[in-house]
Amino acid sequence: MSIINKKPCELSSQEIRDLTSKYLMPNYRRLPVTVVRGQGSRVWDADGKEYLDLFPGWGVSGLGHCHPRVVEAVREQAGRIFHMANNFQVAEQAYFAQILSTKGSGQQCFFSNSGAEANEGAIKLARLYCQPKYKIITLMNSFHGRTFAAISATGQPSYQAGFTPVVPGFSYAILNDFESVKALVDDETAAIMVEPVQGEGGVIACDVQFLQSLRKLCTEKNMLLIFDEVQTSPARLGTWFGYQHFGVVPDIMTSAKSIAGGMPMGLIMARPEVAAALKPGTHASTFGGNSIGCAAGIATFQAIEEDGMLGNIKALGPVFDQMMGDLANDCSCVKAVRRTGFMIGIELAFDGAEVVQDCMDNGLLINCTHGTVLRMLPAFNITKDEISRGFEILGRCLKSAVAKNAGALA
Ligand SMILES: Cc1ncc(COP(=O)(O)O)c(C=O)c1O
């Protein structure tokens, strides 16, 4: 078997695709684009073609690609120490936790490596704190990740198919239907876990009243309210944490994706009284809170603050609204548009996969979820010009999709 004798950055697009299909497991439905470089909301493939990226790293690159402050922090930290085990004091971890707690509501932090791992830990913490109560109510169409507890919490049977039996104790209520939640509560219910805005589920936000009712119910029944904020925090909704946008404080929240500006990191935050249940020996993660990730996280929060990104999200949200409104007026195929902060969904009358492909061919990267919902998770520092350019390409691609789907729309 021959090994291609080049550096990864010297491979051609075709060589990358060949290696991928031969050596990587086939679990991802991969687009053919071979992105090798990024800057802000722009990326380039191995052949030098430029794309506008309105879905950077599936929401991971919230600061855009390669934010200079994060790049510098990673470089600087890598030259000092990568990682120190969690049975020692870790300066960057303690410092980052202080920032998170101060921007939040005085919670304590546990660091992991991914969103699913953070949710896994949150579920363990809820069971530990509430024992012997163990049941957790989540929502239909939710998405909480791919580990066993996370797929068990996920209210979409397709994610559990082939993996049953899943972890027992989960039941699924209807989003924004408080009675459906109440009907599932019994003496063994430990917690209610929701995404404040369902991302994979089609960019659908919980109502403030719904979240307030969940908060009240949890307090009354001694249950914990858990927010899965893997997509909504930090900053994505125009506030440091998504719960601040809704004005409802959960007992436990999780985050990941853009928390460390592109470095892998997951986070659990819990109020100290709940966090106290996580005594030595109950939970751990070898890589969790490693120094490079935490240095990147610190730089991410500093960059959001110094570059005024929360303000940018608030200021440019209405620009998205206007452009989506124009799109809906121009294209009969747009059934609904939805936006909370910088989580954007455009529901079509037909499958969106072809539109995503056409946009890609025309230099625009977006996503489609739930079959028909075009989705954008733009960088917090995107500009008005970049948004205009993206919608100009999207408008053209939608018009050509309408022409192709004329029969289905008639
Ligand atoms: C709301 C939510 N929870 C959990 C996850 C899982 O995160 P990860 O893929 O980092 O495990 C995701 C990923 O998209 C998510 O959107």
The ligand as a Gaussian input file, in Angstrom:
#p B3LYP/6-31G(d) Opt

LIG

0 1
 C      -28.106000      21.015000      20.761000
 C      -26.982000      20.054000      20.548000
 N      -26.638000      19.221000      21.546000
 C      -25.625000      18.352000      21.409000
 C      -24.901000      18.265000      20.231000
 C      -23.780000      17.282000      20.118000
 O      -22.567000      17.952000      20.140000
 P      -21.214000      17.179000      19.687000
 O      -21.369000      16.850000      18.252000
 O      -20.134000      18.171000      19.980000
 O      -21.113000      15.965000      20.533000
 C      -25.231000      19.108000      19.170000
 C      -24.503000      19.017000      17.899000
 O      -24.889000      19.500000      16.867000
 C      -26.303000      20.020000      19.329000
 O      -26.652000      20.838000      18.341000

